[in-house]
């Protein structure tokens, strides 16, 4: 068995029969671990808090994007300025696996890299509201249309795959008013316009395989600001959000960033991260480098 013992956190809401395959994977690769089945965010918080207080700095999350999102935020709250000492790994098993699409590898490599603790810096996007509330995006931040979709589908069954649920929610949202106005201050530049959608993060995928930030890099987060377009044209071009050609739209602005301040004119701009509804503008997004370590 390996010297390092991992805390394995299984989200039993989204990973039921799939856990058995990962259990065999851990045993086959002789990875030492303590197992924790959780059925809610509160249970996950309790388990992670106890493990961290007992000196454990190695965590494997078994679940999807929501599992990673909540796990990362809990660990960042627990560790504070010491968070870069923590190593996480992901065993994908959920209704949404966009994190895995960007950062994942084969099971063979994953087993070896866990045993050898082969890691890379894990960079996050930090969100801060004027009242001091903070949150972290493990995968990607979405604003305007994207967040409105998340808000519309947040009560749907966990058992519906995101590659089905998100497109359904998108079409449903497009049938309603979906126009916001505001200002994005991106580093030293300012953009004021009507807004269709905002995507920002270090990862490339969201919404069950939508390839909306092909230019994002692990060392430099990408931003997509999409201005409004006619509904008929938007529906005709929906396929481009899956093949990376969304950046070729004339209404698209794509760039990298370190800090973004989002403010609204009129209706507040909805904000989500990793498929989790967080609230509305105004909000600041900041690239948070070396926040954690991750197994590659």
ABEGO torsion letter per residue (X at the ends): XBABBBBBBBBAAABBAAAAAAAAAAAAAGBBBBBBBBABAAAAAAAAAAAAAAGBABBBBBEBAAAAAAAAAAAAAAAEAAAAABBBBBBBBBABAAAAAAABBBAAAAAAAAAAGBBBBBBBBBBBBAAGBBBBBAABBBBEAAAAAAAAAAABBAABBAAAAAAAAAAAAAABBBBBBBBBBBEABBBBBBBABBBBEABABBGGGBBABAABBAABBBBBBBBBBBAAAAAAAAAAAAAGAAAABAABBBBBBABBBBBBBEBBBBBBBGGBBAEBOBBBBBBBBGABBBBX
